[in-house]
């Protein structure tokens, strides 16, 4: 049964779409990897694919070539001059100091997008320690679009708002 309202959290992928896969950077928390796998996400780590100790650019390119969203705690990936959103595989940045409630909501948001089957390339989900999220996408002529979002206790509401932003921005 497909949702009628563009709700992406826990949605079943449409025909021809497949769930989004992820690549966890070498510094990404193994407890978050386990949590995402526990929610049914297809996630591999740089260790598992032989990219351990490789430069960040290798991980970025590997994820982009395989249409896998990159998961990281490394703030370097947030820098547009090094890793432009328009050329990217999709990125979810989790700061190291997130509290457990914010981490749980972030996992639920990422899981919702993975299950939706929506392509996540050319977007960055930049989670903040205070439970907010900045969604960054590429705009026309190289411009960036950013939308700050606050968690209101519902991962479903955040994914709905992100999807609405993406529909208007892309």
Secondary structure as UniProt FT lines:
FT   TURN            9..10
FT   TURN            15..16
FT   STRAND          21..24
FT   TURN            26..27
FT   HELIX           30..38
FT   TURN            39..40
FT   STRAND          42..45
FT   TURN            46..50
FT   TURN            52..53
FT   HELIX           56..65
FT   TURN            66..67
FT   STRAND          68..72
FT   HELIX           75..78
FT   TURN            80..82
FT   HELIX           85..87
FT   STRAND          91..93
FT   TURN            96..97
FT   HELIX           100..116
FT   TURN            121..122
FT   STRAND          123..127
FT   TURN            129..130
FT   STRAND          132..138
FT   HELIX           140..142
FT   STRAND          144..150
FT   HELIX           155..169
//
